[in-house]
Amino acid sequence: MAAIEKSPAPRTGAHTVIGSSIVIDGEISGDEDLVILGTVKGRIGLKESLYVEGSGVIEADIETARVEVSGQVTGNISASEKVELKADCKVTGDIRAPRILIADGAVFKGNVDMDVKGAK
Amino acid sequence: MASLDGSTIIGESILINGNLNGDEDLTVRGRVEGTVTLTKTLVVEPTGVVKAEVQVKNCVIAGAVAGNVTASESVEITKDGRMVGDISAPRVIIVDGASFRGRIDMGSFEAGEGERPALRASRPALSTRRPSAPAPARAEEKALPPRPPEPPVPAGLGGGKKKVIVRRK
């Protein structure tokens, strides 16, 4: 009998979650969505979306396709598609992306560069 | 995004290089290099690769681990698990099919030392009994078919020991 007693892994290639009590000091890279509720220092390089949730704290340079920030980010963000700063987020650093959204209530300090297409 | 708090998952395509600390369970399906320090359980799934100094409470290895693992409770290498490195934990479980190279330290046996000689003393008795054990079993097997039904055995038990009933068309 003993059917496959694996934890209910929802789908293969499911996104990665960094829990709220986790602290990572180093580099994260990958080809899938990443949700951060904890703390990451260093560098993040993804080919998909990065979600920084309310409890998330990032002290890192970020290079991804899409970024959604509800938590805190200190560092430069470079996205090939879109950066979204939600209400209640705190971001310090430069942002480079063709589309940048800043919601009412977001706190941001840094340079914005949307002229990425013609970038050298 | 329903991200369940209290558990962290490192997905298959993710590589983390550096130090990872935390107070919650961590499931690794991707790669982690550096150090991992947790106050709870580390689960390395079959697709997971951990090249790190690991310090956790419990560790379940179904993937690949290269590095030393120190656990305050237990380390388990499952049948798919591969590990190279030293293990230090009071409980270490290595199941059939697992591959492991390294040293294991389960601590000292201060409490158990008194019991050990007693255990060993009882062993010869066990081994003398053992050779005789299979003999009756074999005799029983041979004697079984003609044996008349003994004191009422539960139907399930008796049925299993009797001949197989072959249905003929």
Interface residues (C-beta under 8 A of the other chain):
Chain A: S7 T12 G13 A14 H15 T16 V17 I18 G19 S20 S21 I22 V23 I24 D25 G26 E27 I28 S29 G30 D31 E32 D33 L34 V35 L37 G38 G42 Y51 E53
Chain B: M1 S3 L4 D5 G6 S7 T8 I9 I10 G11 E12 S13 I14 L15 I16 N17 G18 N19 L20 N21 G22 D23 E24 L26 T27 G30 G34
